Amino acid sequence: MNKFIKIFSSIILTLTPMIMLSSCSDDEDNLSSTTKRIKSILLSFDDGETIKNTFEYDSAGRIVCHSWTSSDGSDETATYEYGDSKIICTITGTSFSTISETYILTNGLVSKCIRNEYDSAKYSYDSNKRLTGIETNISSYTEYDFVKWDNDNITSLQNSTYTYSDINAMNGFDDYYNDIDWVLYNQGYFGQCSKNLYKSETSYGKTINYTHELKDGYVVKTTGSDGTIKTYTWE
């Protein structure tokens, strides 16, 4: 399904000893936290199609499994294995062969991603641990993109620009930026996260505006001007 692949393909492009996982597991009984964490996100399109994202955590509170299932029967699962110097993400799905991504850590931040041993991306940061550039290498093609910030928010990356709401990003679960793993970004492995949630995203001349609904301080619904709706469940 093209829509399914398009939305999540960019998602799939400090630490305690390695946790080896062959499948999703549930360690929730061992967790203790004073703040809520995301449990699921239901993405609904204006044509009636839905995609449900679910998240599972280890005893350290890290996401070890991210699964998404479409209403058309397609599904994908990404599992994360955390180590001192790298994170391994394995993605399996109904519509493609297994994808393996290795994230190399330097001082707790992702400095390089290797996908299926061939394609790669390198990440650079400033002294404040803010992402400043991404060098992407696919086969014989190399591209370098600068990351622009305005105070505490990313305003430009690759072919997209962003504006922000006044809602703290810690009270939501922000959308992905191109060539940055969505799950690892939201856990701080790509350095400083944008302080606020999206208000708009402009890409290739098309702008999508977002409105957020809150309950008890947390985002429970995000509506896009393109007709998409995200419904969040917290625990």
N, C-alpha and C positions, 0 to 999 in steps of 0.2 A: 504494500500500500504506500503510495508516494508520499502522502501527507504524514504518515507515521514516521517514515524514514527521514524525511526532511527535518522534522522538528527535533528529533533526537540524535541525528548523526553527529552534530557538533558536541553533544554531551560525551560521546564515546571517543573522539580524536585523541626534642619533640616527641618521638614515638617510642612505644614500648616494644619488646621483642616481637618477631614475626608471628602473626596469627594466620594459620593455614586453614582455609575454608574451601571445601569442594562444593558446597551449596549454601543457600541462605540459612541462617540459624537465628534463634531468638534467645538473647541473653537479658531480656528486659527485667527479670526478677532481681538481677544483680545491680541495677542502675539506681542511682540516687542523684537528683538534680533539683535545684531551686528554680529553674526556668523550664518553660515548655520546649518541646522539640517537635519537629514536623513528623507526622505519622503517614499521611497520604495527601496527594493532590489529584483531584479529578479535573481533567481538562476536557471541556465541552466545546464543540464547534457548531456553527450556525446551521450546518447540514444534518445535525443530529448525531454525528459520530462522537465518541468519547474515548479518552485514554486515561487510565487510572495508574498513577504512580504510587508505589508503596516503599517504605524505608524500614530497614531493620538495623539494630545497633548492637555493638559489643559492650562488655562490662565497663569499658573506658569511655563510652558515650560516642564512639565513632561509628559512622555509617559503614556497615559491612555488606549490605545488600540493597540494591535499588532495582526494583522490578517495575515494568510498565506493560499494561495489557490493553489492547484496543478492542472496541466493541465489534470489530470485524473478525476477531479471533487471533490476530497477530499478537505476539508477546516477545519481550526481550528481558534479560536479567543481567545485571552487572554486579559482580562480587569483587570486594576489595580486600587485599591482603597487605597488612601494614608491617613494615620493617624499619630498622634503624636508618637505613640509607636509601630505601626505595619502597614504593607502593606498587603492587601489581593489580591491575584491573582486568578481569576476564569477562567478556560480553558474549552471551549466547542468545540466539533468537530463532524464530521459526522461518525467517526469510533470508538468512545469510549464514556463512560459516563462522566458526568461533573467532573472535577478535581478541588479541592479547595486547595490552598496553602496559608498559613499565615506566613509572614515574621516578626519576632519579632525584633524590633529595640532597640539597646542600644547605647546611645550617637550618634544617627544618622546612625549607621551601623547595618547591618543584623547580629544578633547573633545566631538566630535559625530559621529554616524553618520547619513547620509542614504541611504534605501533607495528606489531607483527614482524619485528626485527628489521624493517626496511624504512618506512617513513618515520620522520622525527620532527620534533619542535624543540627549540631552546628558548628559555625565558630569562630575562634580565630584570634587575630590581635596583631601586635607589637606596640610599642610606636609611630611609624610613620604611623599608620593606614594601614599597609600592611598585607594582609591576610597571616597567617602562618600555619593554619591547618583546616581540615574539619573532623568532626566526623559524620559518617553516620549510622543511625539506621533504619534497615528495618526488621520488624517482630522481630525475636530473634537474628538477625545478626547485629554486630557492626563492623565498619571499621574506622580506623583513617589514614588520609593521610596528610603528610607534604607538604607545598607549598614552593618551593625553588625559590629564586630570584637571579638575577645577576644585580647589580645596580638597575635600575628602571624597570626591566622586569621580569615577571614570566617565569622561565625556566623549571620547572618540577612540575607536578601536577598529582596525581594518576599514570596511566600507560602511560602518555604522556610527551614528552619533546618538547621544542620550541626554535627556533631561530627567530631573528627579523630583519626587514628592518630598514632603517634610516628614515622612514616616521612617523611623529608624529601621534599617535593614534587619536588625536582630529580631524584630517583631514580625518578620515575613520570611519568605524563601525566594530570593531574587532569581530572575531569569538568567540564562547563561550568556556569556560573551563568547564570540567565536574563538575556536582553538583553545578554550579553557574548559577543563572538565568541570561540569556543573556541580557535582557532589563535592569534589575536593576543594573547589573555590569557596563554597559556602562553609567549609570547615577551616578555612584559613591557610591552606597549603599553597596558595598562590599569593601569599602576603596579605597586605591590608585589603580588606574588602571595601567596596563603596559603602559609605555611611548610610545612604538612603535608598529607598526602593524606586524603581523606574516610575517616571511619569509619562515618558514617551521614548520611542525608539524610531530613528529614521535610517532606512537602509535602501540604497539604490533609488532614492527619490520618493520612497513610500514611507509615510509616517503612521505609526500605530500609537494611539494614546491610551493610557491605562488609568482606571479609577479603582481604588482599594476600599473595601469595607472592613471595619475592625470590630472585634468583640473582646472585651476585657483586655484591650491593648494589643491584641494580635490580629493579623490579617486573616480573615476567613473567606474572602472572596475578592477576586480581581477580574475586572471586565475590560476587555480590549475593544477598541473601536473597529477592529476587524471581525467582530462577532464572537471571539473566543471568550470563554469564562473559565476561570480556575477557582475551584472550591477546595479550601484547605482544612485538614483535620489535624489537631494538635493533641499531644499527650504530655 
